[in-house]
Amino acid sequence: MVKVSRQRSAELRIEILDATAAELLRVGYDAMALTAIAQTCGFATSAIYNRFPTKEALIEALIVERIEPELGAQSDAEAIAFWSGSIDLPKLNIEQLGVLAELLLAARHTPSLHESVYGFLRRRANIALVERNKAAARGEVLDSQEPLAQVLMRASSWIGSYVLGLVSEPPKRYTKTVEELMRLTMTNLPTSTPFTAERPNKARVAPNAPPYENHEHDAIHEALVNSAAVVFAEKGYHAAAVADIARRARLTTGAIYNRFTGKAGLMNAVIVDKLSTGAQIVGFDVVQTLAASQAISDPAVYDLMVRLNDDSGLDNRGLRLAARDASRHEPEVAAVVRPLQDATLANMANFVRNAQGEGLVRSDIDAETAVWFLVANLVGAGLVCAAFPEVSLEVVTTFYTTAMEAMRTQPV
């Protein structure tokens, strides 16, 4: 047996953890294989198992030894700077932020990750809350919003931008405006405070969605699509097995392959039947609420958020997240998800531009940025708030109501 020095052993451990982070970004947690990590490092898979007996132990070490010292420290410093009113905020490690988002995606259907992943978020939230409360004691924070909700909505914006960016290209310039919008939403700054002037983003072009024939499906098709929608929402795309879907529908796997190209084809059928129309309708309702001529009310926003989350007993949020995740690895799924999401974002931004022309939305916010903020924050909230079961939809509603009102107030 070759004896490895303590220093070399520590170096190998860092190599494994860094390779794990890279693999998470490449394929996500469910598809992450220890063999691929070992191959990246150039040694046997047993070298990983000797140090980390389970996949969960590997993730816990990644968070404690790599994510916590860097992203955790940066996030804490960023919270201190934000709530002290500094305009020069520390940058966050984008790659590690992506790793955290991947783990939050997996934690939705992997309870064994909750302690390590949700624990990281709760530690960050506790530190941010201390800084937020200091600002509140100075009279600098709006007291109409739940303190924990304010802290979580900032994190939701970061995580949601990553998840939304898995499918669609984000606006080239949006972070500065989002940061300033957050200040107008949560602090005592006048909502008429102008945003920093930035060059407008190029308008997103709405692509032509793939043509689909609207025809009646037989009972077997309906049973499989309904079953797949539930399994994908519960387990995510990669962890969902074709056999599980067939079993839930009380059919054989052969019934799936007789009608679909496989799991990817079945996912596309779910998207078309369950998500495509609803996504566009709800997206339009979001910007219509923003651009309404009357005051925005908490009940109206709450109703909108309920529709964005669960509808008719189906976990639509989980299903949308699974579809976005699948589109990264399955070209067949990407060909459906990407044009659908891009078209929704483009049409929403066009609506905002028209509303700006009528004076219903503030003139100094870029339409692409406004839409990205609204959609990304709502996407991220579902992942971030899962770590905080005490935070309800009612609690975060006031944040969105205030944010929309700030987006409607003309600058002076």
C-alpha positions as CSV (number, residue, x, y, z in Angstrom):
1,M,0.0,0.0,0.0
2,V,1.3,3.4,-1.0
3,K,1.4,5.7,2.0
4,V,-0.1,9.2,1.3
5,S,1.2,12.2,3.3
6,R,-1.2,14.3,5.3
7,Q,-0.7,17.2,3.0
8,R,-1.3,15.1,-0.1
9,S,-4.4,13.6,1.5
10,A,-5.7,17.1,2.1
11,E,-5.0,18.1,-1.5
12,L,-6.8,15.0,-2.7
13,R,-9.8,15.9,-0.6
14,I,-10.0,19.4,-2.1
15,E,-9.7,17.9,-5.6
16,I,-12.6,15.6,-5.0
17,L,-14.8,18.4,-3.6
18,D,-13.9,20.8,-6.4
19,A,-14.6,18.0,-9.0
20,T,-18.0,17.4,-7.2
21,A,-18.9,21.0,-7.6
22,A,-18.0,21.0,-11.3
23,E,-20.1,17.8,-11.8
24,L,-23.1,19.3,-10.0
25,L,-22.9,22.3,-12.4
26,R,-22.6,20.0,-15.4
27,V,-25.3,17.5,-14.8
28,G,-27.1,18.3,-11.5
29,Y,-27.3,16.2,-8.3
30,D,-29.5,13.4,-9.5
31,A,-27.4,12.6,-12.6
32,M,-24.1,13.1,-10.7
33,A,-22.0,9.9,-10.7
34,L,-19.1,9.3,-8.3
35,T,-17.3,7.5,-11.2
36,A,-17.3,10.6,-13.2
37,I,-15.9,12.6,-10.3
38,A,-13.1,10.0,-9.8
39,Q,-12.4,10.1,-13.5
40,T,-12.0,13.8,-13.4
41,C,-9.6,13.5,-10.5
42,G,-7.7,10.7,-12.2
43,F,-8.0,8.0,-9.5
44,A,-10.3,5.1,-8.6
45,T,-13.8,5.5,-7.3
46,S,-12.7,3.8,-4.1
47,A,-10.6,6.8,-3.3
48,I,-13.9,8.8,-2.9
49,Y,-15.7,6.1,-0.9
50,N,-12.7,5.8,1.5
51,R,-13.3,9.5,2.4
52,F,-17.0,9.9,1.9
53,P,-19.1,6.8,2.5
54,T,-22.3,8.2,1.0
55,K,-23.2,10.8,-1.6
56,E,-24.8,12.9,1.1
57,A,-21.6,12.9,3.1
58,L,-19.8,14.1,0.0
59,I,-22.3,17.0,-0.3
60,E,-22.1,17.9,3.4
61,A,-18.3,18.1,3.1
62,L,-18.6,20.2,0.0
63,I,-20.8,22.7,1.8
64,V,-18.8,22.8,5.0
65,E,-15.3,22.9,3.5
66,R,-15.7,24.7,0.2
67,I,-19.1,26.5,0.0
68,E,-19.3,27.9,3.5
69,P,-15.8,29.5,3.7
70,E,-16.2,31.3,0.3
71,L,-19.9,31.8,-0.7
72,G,-21.0,31.8,2.9
73,A,-18.5,34.4,3.9
74,Q,-19.3,36.5,0.7
75,S,-23.0,36.3,1.4
76,D,-22.6,37.4,5.0
77,A,-20.4,40.3,3.9
78,E,-22.9,41.2,1.2
79,A,-25.7,41.3,3.8
80,I,-23.7,43.6,6.1
81,A,-23.0,45.9,3.2
82,F,-26.5,46.0,1.8
83,W,-28.3,46.7,5.1
84,S,-25.7,49.3,6.0
85,G,-26.7,51.2,2.8
86,S,-23.4,50.6,0.9
87,I,-23.6,50.9,-2.8
88,D,-20.4,48.8,-3.3
89,L,-21.6,45.3,-2.6
90,P,-19.2,42.3,-2.5
91,K,-19.4,40.0,-5.5
92,L,-20.7,36.4,-5.0
93,N,-19.0,33.4,-6.4
94,I,-21.3,32.7,-9.3
95,E,-20.2,29.1,-9.7
96,Q,-20.8,28.3,-6.1
97,L,-24.1,30.0,-6.2
98,G,-25.0,27.7,-9.1
99,V,-23.9,24.7,-7.0
100,L,-26.2,25.9,-4.2
101,A,-29.1,26.2,-6.7
102,E,-28.5,22.7,-8.0
103,L,-28.6,21.4,-4.4
104,L,-31.8,23.3,-3.7
105,L,-33.3,21.8,-6.8
106,A,-32.4,18.3,-5.6
107,A,-33.4,19.0,-2.0
108,R,-37.0,19.4,-3.2
109,H,-37.2,15.6,-3.6
110,T,-34.2,14.4,-1.5
111,P,-34.9,14.8,2.2
112,S,-31.4,13.5,3.1
113,L,-30.0,16.8,1.8
114,H,-32.2,19.0,4.0
115,E,-29.9,19.2,7.0
116,S,-26.8,20.2,5.1
117,V,-28.3,22.4,2.3
118,Y,-31.1,24.0,4.2
119,G,-28.8,24.4,7.2
120,F,-26.5,26.5,5.1
121,L,-29.4,28.8,4.1
122,R,-30.6,29.1,7.6
123,R,-27.2,30.2,8.8
124,R,-27.0,32.8,6.1
125,A,-30.5,34.1,6.9
126,N,-29.7,34.4,10.6
127,I,-26.7,36.6,9.9
128,A,-28.6,38.7,7.4
129,L,-31.5,39.1,9.9
130,V,-29.1,40.6,12.5
131,E,-28.0,43.2,9.9
132,R,-31.5,43.9,8.8
133,N,-32.7,44.4,12.3
134,K,-29.8,46.8,13.0
135,A,-31.0,48.9,10.0
136,A,-34.6,48.7,11.3
137,A,-33.4,50.0,14.6
138,R,-32.0,53.0,12.7
139,G,-35.4,53.5,11.1
140,E,-34.1,52.6,7.6
141,V,-36.3,49.6,6.8
142,L,-40.0,49.3,5.9
143,D,-41.8,47.6,8.8
144,S,-44.8,46.5,6.7
145,Q,-42.9,43.4,5.5
146,E,-41.9,40.3,7.5
147,P,-38.2,40.6,8.3
148,L,-37.4,37.0,7.3
149,A,-39.3,37.4,4.1
150,Q,-37.1,40.4,3.2
151,V,-34.0,38.5,3.7
152,L,-35.2,35.4,1.8
153,M,-36.4,37.5,-1.2
154,R,-32.9,38.8,-1.8
155,A,-31.6,35.2,-1.9
156,S,-34.5,34.2,-4.1
157,S,-33.4,36.7,-6.8
158,W,-29.9,35.1,-7.0
159,I,-31.1,31.5,-7.0
160,G,-34.0,32.2,-9.4
161,S,-31.7,34.0,-11.9
162,Y,-29.6,30.8,-12.0
163,V,-32.5,28.5,-12.6
164,L,-34.2,30.7,-15.2
165,G,-30.8,31.0,-16.9
166,L,-30.6,27.3,-17.3
167,V,-33.0,27.8,-20.3
168,S,-33.0,31.4,-21.3
169,E,-30.2,34.0,-21.7
170,P,-30.5,36.6,-19.0
171,P,-30.4,40.3,-19.8
172,K,-26.8,41.5,-20.2
173,R,-27.4,44.4,-17.7
174,Y,-29.8,43.7,-14.9
175,T,-28.0,43.2,-11.6
176,K,-27.5,46.9,-10.7
177,T,-31.2,47.7,-11.3
178,V,-32.4,44.7,-9.3
179,E,-30.2,45.7,-6.4
180,E,-31.6,49.2,-6.5
181,L,-35.2,47.9,-6.8
182,M,-34.6,45.7,-3.7
183,R,-33.6,48.9,-1.8
184,L,-36.7,50.7,-2.9
185,T,-38.8,47.7,-1.9
186,M,-37.4,47.1,1.5
187,T,-36.0,50.3,2.8
188,N,-37.3,53.8,3.5
189,L,-35.9,55.3,0.3
190,P,-38.6,57.1,-1.6
191,T,-40.0,54.8,-4.4
192,S,-39.6,57.7,-6.7
193,T,-35.8,57.5,-6.4
194,P,-34.3,57.2,-9.9
195,F,-32.5,54.1,-10.9
196,T,-28.9,54.4,-12.1
197,A,-29.0,55.1,-15.9
198,E,-27.9,52.0,-17.9
199,R,-28.0,51.2,-21.5
200,P,-31.2,49.4,-22.3
201,N,-31.0,45.7,-23.0
202,K,-31.8,44.4,-26.5
203,A,-35.4,43.3,-26.7
204,R,-35.7,39.5,-26.5
205,V,-37.1,38.1,-29.7
206,A,-40.1,35.7,-29.3
207,P,-39.2,32.5,-31.1
208,N,-41.7,30.5,-33.0
209,A,-42.8,27.6,-30.8
210,P,-42.8,24.1,-32.4
211,P,-46.1,23.3,-34.0
212,Y,-48.3,20.9,-32.2
213,E,-51.5,19.4,-33.4
214,N,-54.4,19.8,-31.0
215,H,-56.1,16.5,-31.2
216,E,-57.9,14.1,-28.8
217,H,-55.7,11.6,-27.0
218,D,-56.8,8.1,-25.9
219,A,-57.2,7.1,-22.2
220,I,-53.8,5.5,-22.1
221,H,-52.0,8.6,-23.3
222,E,-53.9,10.7,-20.7
223,A,-53.1,8.3,-17.9
224,L,-49.4,8.3,-18.8
225,V,-49.1,12.1,-19.1
226,N,-51.0,12.6,-15.8
227,S,-48.8,10.1,-14.1
228,A,-45.6,11.6,-15.5
229,A,-46.6,15.1,-14.4
230,V,-46.9,13.9,-10.8
231,V,-43.7,11.9,-10.8
232,F,-41.6,14.6,-12.5
233,A,-43.0,17.2,-10.0
234,E,-42.2,15.0,-7.0
235,K,-38.9,13.5,-8.0
236,G,-37.4,15.8,-10.6
237,Y,-36.6,14.7,-14.2
238,H,-33.5,12.6,-13.6
239,A,-34.7,10.8,-10.5
240,A,-38.0,9.9,-12.2
241,A,-37.9,6.4,-13.6
242,V,-40.0,5.3,-16.6
243,A,-41.0,2.3,-14.5
244,D,-42.3,4.5,-11.8
245,I,-44.4,6.5,-14.2
246,A,-45.9,3.4,-15.8
247,R,-46.6,1.8,-12.4
248,R,-48.4,4.9,-11.2
249,A,-50.6,4.8,-14.4
250,R,-51.1,1.1,-13.8
251,L,-49.6,0.4,-17.2
252,T,-46.5,-1.2,-18.6
253,T,-43.3,0.6,-19.7
254,G,-44.2,-0.7,-23.2
255,A,-47.2,1.6,-23.2
256,I,-44.8,4.5,-22.8
257,Y,-42.4,3.5,-25.6
258,N,-45.3,2.7,-27.9
259,R,-46.5,6.4,-27.7
260,F,-43.4,8.4,-26.8
261,T,-39.7,8.5,-27.7
262,G,-38.9,7.8,-24.1
263,K,-38.7,9.9,-20.9
264,A,-37.8,13.0,-22.9
265,G,-40.8,12.6,-25.2
266,L,-43.1,12.0,-22.2
267,M,-41.7,15.2,-20.6
268,N,-42.5,17.1,-23.7
269,A,-46.1,15.8,-23.7
270,V,-46.4,16.9,-20.1
271,I,-45.1,20.4,-21.0
272,V,-47.5,20.8,-23.9
273,D,-50.5,19.4,-22.1
274,K,-50.0,20.7,-18.6
275,L,-47.7,23.8,-18.7
276,S,-47.5,25.6,-22.0
277,T,-50.8,27.5,-22.0
278,G,-50.8,28.1,-18.3
279,A,-47.3,29.5,-18.3
280,Q,-48.2,32.1,-20.9
281,I,-51.5,33.0,-19.2
282,V,-49.9,33.4,-15.8
283,G,-46.9,35.3,-17.2
284,F,-49.3,37.8,-18.9
285,D,-51.3,38.1,-15.6
286,V,-48.1,39.0,-13.8
287,V,-47.3,42.0,-16.0
288,Q,-51.0,42.9,-16.3
289,T,-51.1,43.2,-12.5
290,L,-47.9,45.3,-12.6
291,A,-49.4,47.7,-15.2
292,A,-52.9,48.0,-13.8
293,S,-54.2,51.5,-13.5
294,Q,-55.6,50.8,-10.0
295,A,-53.6,50.2,-6.8
296,I,-52.0,46.8,-6.4
297,S,-53.6,44.9,-3.5
298,D,-52.1,42.1,-1.4
299,P,-55.1,39.8,-2.1
300,A,-54.6,40.2,-5.9
301,V,-50.9,39.4,-5.6
302,Y,-51.6,36.5,-3.3
303,D,-54.0,35.0,-5.7
304,L,-51.4,35.3,-8.5
305,M,-48.8,33.5,-6.3
306,V,-51.2,30.7,-5.5
307,R,-51.7,30.1,-9.2
308,L,-48.0,30.2,-9.8
309,N,-47.4,27.5,-7.2
310,D,-50.1,24.8,-7.2
311,D,-53.1,24.5,-9.4
312,S,-55.8,21.8,-9.2
313,G,-53.7,19.6,-7.0
314,L,-50.6,19.5,-9.3
315,D,-47.3,20.9,-8.2
316,N,-46.8,23.2,-11.1
317,R,-43.8,24.9,-9.6
318,G,-42.0,21.5,-9.2
319,L,-43.0,20.5,-12.7
320,R,-41.7,23.8,-14.2
321,L,-38.4,23.3,-12.3
322,A,-38.1,19.7,-13.6
323,A,-38.8,20.8,-17.2
324,R,-36.0,23.5,-17.0
325,D,-33.6,21.0,-15.5
326,A,-34.3,18.4,-18.2
327,S,-33.8,20.9,-21.0
328,R,-30.1,21.2,-20.0
329,H,-29.4,17.6,-20.8
330,E,-32.1,16.6,-23.3
331,P,-32.0,18.4,-26.6
332,E,-35.4,17.0,-27.3
333,V,-36.8,18.7,-24.2
334,A,-34.8,21.9,-24.8
335,A,-36.4,22.3,-28.2
336,V,-39.8,22.7,-26.4
337,V,-38.9,24.4,-23.2
338,R,-36.5,27.1,-24.5
339,P,-38.9,28.6,-27.1
340,L,-41.8,28.4,-24.7
341,Q,-39.9,30.3,-21.9
342,D,-38.3,32.8,-24.3
343,A,-41.6,33.6,-25.9
344,T,-43.2,34.1,-22.5
345,L,-40.4,36.4,-21.4
346,A,-40.4,38.3,-24.7
347,N,-44.2,38.9,-24.7
348,M,-44.1,40.0,-21.1
349,A,-41.4,42.5,-21.8
350,N,-43.3,43.9,-24.8
351,F,-46.3,44.3,-22.6
352,V,-44.2,46.3,-20.1
353,R,-42.8,48.5,-22.8
354,N,-46.3,49.3,-24.0
355,A,-47.3,50.1,-20.4
356,Q,-44.3,52.4,-20.1
357,G,-45.6,54.3,-23.1
358,E,-48.9,54.8,-21.3
359,G,-47.2,55.9,-18.1
360,L,-48.3,52.9,-16.1
361,V,-44.7,51.5,-15.4
362,R,-41.8,53.7,-14.4
363,S,-39.8,55.0,-17.4
364,D,-36.3,54.3,-16.0
365,I,-36.6,50.6,-15.6
366,D,-35.5,48.4,-18.5
367,A,-38.4,46.2,-19.6
368,E,-36.2,43.1,-19.9
369,T,-34.9,43.6,-16.4
370,A,-38.3,44.2,-14.9
371,V,-39.6,40.9,-16.3
372,W,-36.5,39.0,-15.4
373,F,-36.7,40.2,-11.8
374,L,-40.4,39.2,-11.5
375,V,-40.0,35.8,-13.0
376,A,-36.6,34.9,-11.5
377,N,-37.6,36.0,-8.0
378,L,-40.7,33.9,-8.0
379,V,-38.8,30.9,-9.3
380,G,-36.2,31.3,-6.7
381,A,-38.6,31.8,-3.9
382,G,-40.0,28.3,-4.3
383,L,-36.5,26.8,-3.7
384,V,-35.3,29.2,-1.0
385,C,-38.5,29.2,1.1
386,A,-38.6,25.4,1.1
387,A,-35.9,25.7,3.8
388,F,-38.2,27.8,5.9
389,P,-41.5,26.1,6.4
390,E,-42.6,28.8,8.8
391,V,-42.7,31.3,5.8
392,S,-46.0,31.2,4.1
393,L,-47.2,32.7,0.8
394,E,-49.1,35.3,2.8
395,V,-45.9,36.4,4.5
396,V,-44.0,37.1,1.2
397,T,-47.0,38.6,-0.6
398,T,-46.4,42.1,0.8
399,F,-42.8,42.1,-0.6
400,Y,-44.1,41.5,-4.1
401,T,-46.9,44.0,-3.7
402,T,-44.4,46.7,-2.6
403,A,-41.9,45.7,-5.4
404,M,-44.6,46.1,-8.0
405,E,-45.6,49.5,-6.6
406,A,-42.0,50.6,-6.7
407,M,-41.8,49.5,-10.4
408,R,-44.9,51.7,-11.1
409,T,-43.7,54.9,-9.4
410,Q,-42.3,57.4,-11.8
411,P,-38.8,58.7,-10.9
412,V,-38.3,62.3,-10.0
